[in-house]
Amino acid sequence: MRTTLDPAEHSALREFRPAGGTAQEQLGGGREMAMEQQAAPSSVPVALVQETAALWSQCLGVEVKAEDDFFALGGNSLTGIKIIERIFEDHGVQLSVRDFYLAGTPARIAGLIEQGRAGT
């Protein structure tokens, strides 16, 4: 089995690299900015945070706590889409992919669900 790329393959792969930095930077800022913008309000019901963490756990196949980071848990784009769809099915709130990735934790996602329910 070959484990290295020839020069033509290596060159072709360069075309698939993001030109603007990491995916998070392309979505609108670094982790600190995302945390500031998407911090879960203290009024978010604990049960909703726990329900959101349980959904993540089901989709990711690992134990998830309220402040666990989606990508650190092994999350990827397909899993993110599945979670976004389930949130819509279960709560009637449509989250954008951008908002989901920037929120990044079950607690902040629960905050977005609450905002969506309130129509804000």
Backbone torsions as a table, in degrees:
resi	resn	phi	psi	omega
1	MET	NA	132.2	-179.9
2	ARG	-82.6	134.9	-177.6
3	THR	-118.9	3.7	178.8
4	THR	-122.3	160.1	178.9
5	LEU	-99.5	144.1	172.5
6	ASP	-80.9	166.0	-175.7
7	PRO	-55.6	-37.2	179.9
8	ALA	-66.8	-39.7	178.2
9	GLU	-67.3	-41.8	178.8
10	HIS	-60.5	-43.4	178.9
11	SER	-63.3	-41.4	-179.7
12	ALA	-64.7	-35.6	179.3
13	LEU	-66.3	-29.7	179.2
14	ARG	-58.4	-29.9	-179.8
15	GLU	-65.0	-23.3	-176.7
16	PHE	-92.4	-4.3	177.9
17	ARG	-74.3	140.8	175.7
18	PRO	-66.6	131.5	-178.5
19	ALA	-76.2	-25.0	-172.8
20	GLY	-102.0	21.7	178.6
21	GLY	101.1	-155.7	-177.7
22	THR	-71.5	163.7	179.3
23	ALA	-59.7	-40.3	-179.0
24	GLN	-65.4	-39.9	177.1
25	GLU	-64.1	-38.7	179.3
26	GLN	-67.1	-29.3	179.6
27	LEU	-77.5	-8.8	173.8
28	GLY	129.9	18.7	174.5
29	GLY	147.5	171.6	179.3
30	GLY	-80.1	177.7	-176.9
31	ARG	-60.2	-40.0	-178.6
32	GLU	-62.1	-44.3	179.7
33	MET	-64.0	-41.7	179.9
34	ALA	-61.8	-42.5	-179.1
35	MET	-64.7	-40.8	179.2
36	GLU	-64.7	-44.0	-176.4
37	GLN	-71.8	-31.3	-170.3
38	GLN	-114.2	19.3	-178.8
39	ALA	-60.1	136.3	-179.4
40	ALA	-71.7	129.8	176.6
41	PRO	-65.2	150.4	-178.1
42	SER	-67.9	-13.4	-179.4
43	SER	-83.6	-0.7	179.6
44	VAL	-68.8	127.6	-179.7
45	PRO	-60.4	135.8	179.3
46	VAL	-57.5	-38.4	-179.6
47	ALA	-61.5	-36.9	178.9
48	LEU	-69.1	-39.2	176.6
49	VAL	-63.0	-44.3	179.1
50	GLN	-64.9	-39.4	178.1
51	GLU	-64.5	-40.7	178.7
52	THR	-65.9	-42.8	177.5
53	ALA	-63.1	-38.5	178.9
54	ALA	-65.9	-38.7	176.7
55	LEU	-62.4	-46.1	177.5
56	TRP	-59.2	-43.8	-179.3
57	SER	-59.9	-43.0	178.9
58	GLN	-62.4	-43.1	-176.9
59	CYS	-76.7	-33.7	-176.3
60	LEU	-93.0	-19.4	179.8
61	GLY	75.3	22.6	177.5
62	VAL	-137.1	162.1	174.7
63	GLU	-69.5	135.8	-177.0
64	VAL	-128.2	133.7	175.6
65	LYS	-108.3	168.2	-173.0
66	ALA	-55.6	-37.2	-175.3
67	GLU	-105.2	13.3	178.3
68	ASP	-70.7	141.4	-179.5
69	ASP	-84.8	131.9	-177.4
70	PHE	-54.3	-50.4	-176.1
71	PHE	-72.5	-33.8	177.6
72	ALA	-65.3	-27.1	177.9
73	LEU	-81.4	-2.7	-179.1
74	GLY	98.2	12.6	179.3
75	GLY	-64.7	150.1	177.4
76	ASN	-139.6	-179.5	-174.3
77	SER	-62.4	-39.1	-179.5
78	LEU	-66.7	-42.2	177.8
79	THR	-65.1	-40.8	177.7
80	GLY	-58.7	-44.2	179.0
81	ILE	-63.1	-41.1	178.4
82	LYS	-60.8	-43.4	-180.0
83	ILE	-66.1	-43.3	178.7
84	ILE	-59.4	-42.3	178.7
85	GLU	-64.1	-42.4	178.9
86	ARG	-65.4	-37.9	177.5
87	ILE	-62.3	-41.6	178.0
88	PHE	-64.0	-45.3	179.6
89	GLU	-62.3	-44.2	-174.2
90	ASP	-80.9	-32.1	-171.7
91	HIS	-123.3	-8.7	-179.6
92	GLY	71.2	19.9	-179.0
93	VAL	-112.6	124.4	179.7
94	GLN	-96.6	110.0	176.5
95	LEU	-91.8	143.1	173.1
96	SER	-78.9	155.9	176.6
97	VAL	-59.7	-42.4	-180.0
98	ARG	-57.7	-50.6	-179.8
99	ASP	-61.5	-40.3	179.2
100	PHE	-60.2	-49.7	-177.8
101	TYR	-66.1	-39.3	-179.6
102	LEU	-71.4	-34.0	177.4
103	ALA	-65.7	-53.6	167.4
104	GLY	74.6	-13.1	178.4
105	THR	-132.4	155.4	177.4
106	PRO	-58.1	-37.1	-179.2
107	ALA	-63.3	-43.9	-179.5
108	ARG	-73.7	-32.6	174.4
109	ILE	-64.5	-41.6	177.1
110	ALA	-59.4	-37.7	175.8
111	GLY	-62.1	-40.5	177.5
112	LEU	-66.7	-36.8	176.6
113	ILE	-62.2	-45.6	178.2
114	GLU	-60.1	-43.2	177.7
115	GLN	-61.6	-42.7	179.5
116	GLY	-63.8	-39.2	177.5
117	ARG	-64.3	-35.6	-178.8
118	ALA	-80.7	-10.1	179.7
119	GLY	78.5	21.5	179.5
120	THR	-104.5	NA	NA
